[in-house]
Amino acid sequence: MDKILIRGGLPLVGTVPIGGAKNAALPLLAASLLTADTLVLANLPHLADIATMANLLVQHGVAIERSGAEGRVLELCARHLTSTTAPYDLVRKMRASVLVLGPLVARCGRARVSLPGGCAIGTRPVDLHIKGLQRLGAEIELREGYIEARAPRGLKGAEIVFPSVSVGATENLLMAAALADGETVLINAAREPEIGDLAACLVAMGARIDGIGSDRLSIRGVPELHGATHTVIPDRIETGTYMMAAAGTGGEILLTGTRLDLVEAVARSLETAGVAISETADGIAVRRRNGRLTGVDIMTEPYPGFPTDLQAQVMALMATAKGAAMITETIFENRFMHVPELMRMGANINVHQASALVRGVPRLTGAPVMATDLRASVSLVLAGLVAEGETVINRVYHLDRGYERLEDKLASCGARIERLRGGA
């Protein structure tokens, strides 16, 4: 398996282009199943998760053509679906594969989707997806590790109240409701920008949706959707990660192709810590103001709060800040698996249940470390960039799921970073 070698201690200075949002692209790809016409998606990132979803769609019979600069445009046509089964071998690679469930049931009247496996950062059950589809009239059985859903007479609109905020369930039911008979109201719906992006695409396809951006979505079902062209929003998690890379190394980075309104909660926390952030005509400029950063308390929350997908990164940033920072994780129960690895590099972190107390140290030192999940792996990259000496990060295949050309983008800003191919 590949490793990443970093020789830290240099400020990063330069420009980093931000790609399309992985977490927006995945449900948008699944939305192609809702129509017999062609859906054109632009600004897609080149990531392992995108390839996995595309492979799953091809297995269902979706014809896919790649075009545009650097192949970032996909034309998807689901006119001739050949299968309504999403097999375990594909679903196990990525939990977002369950997003084909709602579209398949809504359009075809049936679906058989493998239950996703466990996840390093928590169980993330799909019960809200299942209960929501049952409210829409689907008959569902769990059999031999598969969700078997049937709606031979179509789905019917209903009021669905989520007991807790779920991004995936909101996306699945939003897509299903677009073709349901009557009105569906989703209450306590997730408000993430990626859901707004999905809703905007569905509206372009002919869906009737009110309340976009709020926690109450009203969807009036239509008999069929048509094709459309849609551009994926910028990746706010990639944006926040490189903001922290600039802040941690004491450098200055211009992030192009992104927007400050997508990362407002992150920007507020970083500005409190001593980071200067400004919006430019091209994107966002980020630099540390003066001296060491100051520790700030962070609590992850559903949007518009601080995103859980940036918790590991901000912990790496706080590891060398002045004072202490209390970081509380409210979304996933096992999302502190990066803590022992950061401590190997000299970080002073004490975990108690859902909170981690980070006492800033003057410096981190390079060490061999191991990535446990996507965001944990990039937190170790950030730590390696500020550490003295060499850091070797093992199991970096996680990075390729969510960060395109990470080493190239950092190296272009002066980082001493390289991928070591095929290490044991």
Phi, psi and omega in degrees: 000149180293155173231163173240130178253127179233132169252105192275184173103002181252140174290142179268127180225125179155200183238135179235121175281133179263133183272182176292153186285120176303314185287348171269321184295323185297309176294329178297320176298316179297330181296341178298338180289346186279350185220153175276349180274175182273130173255125180253121180246127180248163180065037176280136177281154175270095184222156180299321181295324178294318178296322179297314179296319179298318178297322178295317180295320177300321178298329177281348180108008179285130175272129185235131174236139181256139180208190176079173179299128180059020177066034183266009177243129176243134172254118185243127180232114182254037181296319185244082178286132183251349182206141174249019179253129173255104190285157182304318185302330178268318183295326183297338182284340186198124184296330182296349177301335181295348180291351175280347185299305182300310179300320181294316180295318183295319185269322187258345181083003179198157175198148175227106188237129179299140171295132176296151177283184177292174183219145184298335184256014176140170185285325179044065185293160180255020183297327180291327175298312185294312182297323178295316178294325176296322177297331178276001174102004179284142173266125187232134173234146171257116186218125175053041176081011181237148169270116179252113185242139179223139173214071187299334178256016178087167178272152180241138180301149181202166172268127182235121178253116178282126178291336175214157183289127179225116180295309183298317180294321177300316180295312182300315183284331175298316179293316181297318183293336181299332180250005180283156179278117179099194185260135173245135176241121177260116183252138188065036177289151175293150186245012183306147178305329180296329177287320174299323179293317177298315180299319179297320178294317179298320177298318177297334178274359178109002178289155179245104187229130175243153177088017182301130182095351179254179179266012177227107182254130177247123184237121175260112187296149177239157182296325179203157176252161180241178181289167179196169173240131186218140178255126182292139179293162177296155182277109182288334179285319173297319178302308181297324180296314180286334172300318181287330176296318177295315182295316184293322183272355182074026181259200179215120184233137171260120179262115184259154177076020180224177186225144182289330183295342179283341186230037185297318181295322178294315181299319179299315180295318181292322178296322176297327181282347179113028180251135177267124183231130179218145177273137179239177178296333184263342184163240184225131175258135184226132174207155174282142183288285183212134174064201181290153173290163177251138180298137176229146178281141182229137170231124178285142181210160172302156179304136016267021177284186182290128187286138176300332181287358174242008182293316181296322181293317182290333176294319176298322179294318182288344183299333180243017178277160176288139177082210185231158177224132175259119182248119184245128182256117183250357186261306183241143189277340184242038188260033173242025183289348176278346185301310180301326180289320176297324179293330175298335180267005175105003178291149180251098186227131174241125182256132173226108182055244186266010182235147176234124176266118181253114174262118185297139176247158182299325183203154170259158178237143182299149180198160170285129182225168183230131178280141180249337178201178187303304185286328175298321182295320181285335175296326178289328174296314179299318178296319179296328181292331182261349185282154172278136177088198187261136173242130176245121182255121180265160178061048184277005176301335176302320183301322185291346176287333189225354181228116180274129175051044183304311183297319181296317182295319179289319180298326180294342178259009175104001179290143173265092187218139178210153176265130177261112188281135167069023178292159181287000000 
